[in-house]
Amino acid sequence: MARQGLRALRDVLEADGNGIRAFVIFREGQEIFGHHRADVHPEELQSVNSVTKSAVGMLVGMALREGVIRSVRQTLGEFLPEARAASTDERVQRITIDQLLTMTSGFAWDERIADPCLLGKCARFDEAGARLRFILDRPLAHEPGSHFQYDSHAAHLLSILLARATGRPIDQYARDKLFAPLGIKHFEWLADEEGNPFAGRGLRVSTRDMAKLGLVMAARGLWHRERLIDESFVNESSRAQCSAGLPMDDARYGYLWWIGPKYFFAAGFGEQYLIVDPRNAIVAAVCSDNGKARKKNVRRLFEEYVCIAD
């Protein structure tokens, strides 16, 4: 990575109106580049949207290492009695953790259709158990495990499943098991009507703290020589498990991480990105203004100015 490439990147980021709030780069565990827009404090919490999913994937790996989950082949029915209800398609109880991690649960869903209840608390889910019942009782469009369908509602099942397995909501589990070792002291996590933090979105952290999650993944589950996640789980998370599709047509999918030809990444609405290039020991964390009105071209900037040419 040439110095002139980073200088050119800074020139691009300092131009008015590009929509990028912060862009931080680490190489071999050390910060080599940091840009924060004039109106953004480096410690300011950022809404990372669906990058949240990749953080939840890491929590599944930690629960496996801890032994509260035995295998990614365990089923919903083993953790959620609600999945065994008579009103629910009997195949739902057999959906496995790895099928949730790979977005192949099979539920009929189109993430492109605006649903305010997907994004936060919702009056139609005020009754106890209503959100979980809605998620589980949706029809299956495909046999579980056979077809990729991006589905934030299905991802939310991992929040509830982890809470049942660990005995605490995922924000508390993350605080104690993942964020504390990383020195992440300040974060927020949007929760549903019953206090379950959303697994599909809702995490707010600073850009540098988001980068720390990528550093753990780049180090194959290690943080300063402390093993947080088994290397085998990181390897499975960061390799293509299925062909994927919308909203990222040019990438495949691992365990709640997108897989590109040269790097893997977490991605959130509005071009929030956590990019891990393990071959070159590079991690980049990028937070942007929410919305689609302006394309920020974060991945193109990473590939043009940050990636080392083979």
Sequence and secondary structure as in RCSB ss.txt:
>XXXX:A:sequence
MARQGLRALRDVLEADGNGIRAFVIFREGQEIFGHHRADVHPEELQSVNSVTKSAVGMLVGMALREGVIRSVRQT
LGEFLPEARAASTDERVQRITIDQLLTMTSGFAWDERIADPCLLGKCARFDEAGARLRFILDRPLAHEPGSHFQY
DSHAAHLLSILLARATGRPIDQYARDKLFAPLGIKHFEWLADEEGNPFAGRGLRVSTRDMAKLGLVMAARGLWHR
ERLIDESFVNESSRAQCSAGLPMDDARYGYLWWIGPKYFFAAGFGEQYLIVDPRNAIVAAVCSDNGKARKKNVRR
LFEEYVCIAD
>XXXX:A:secstr
  HHHHHHHHHHHHSTT  EEEEEEEETTEEEEEEE TT  TT  EE TTHHHHHHHHHHHHHHHHTSS  TT B
HHHH GGGG TTS TTGGG BHHHHHTT S B   TTS  HHHHS  GGG STTHHHHHHHHS BSS TTS    
 HHHHHHHHHHHHHHHSS HHHHHIIIIIHHHT    EE B TTS B SSS EEE HHHHHHHHHHHHTTTEETT
EE S HHHHHHHTS  B   TT TT EESSSSEE SS EEEEETTTEEEEEEGGGTEEEEEEE SSSSS   HHH
HIIIIIS   
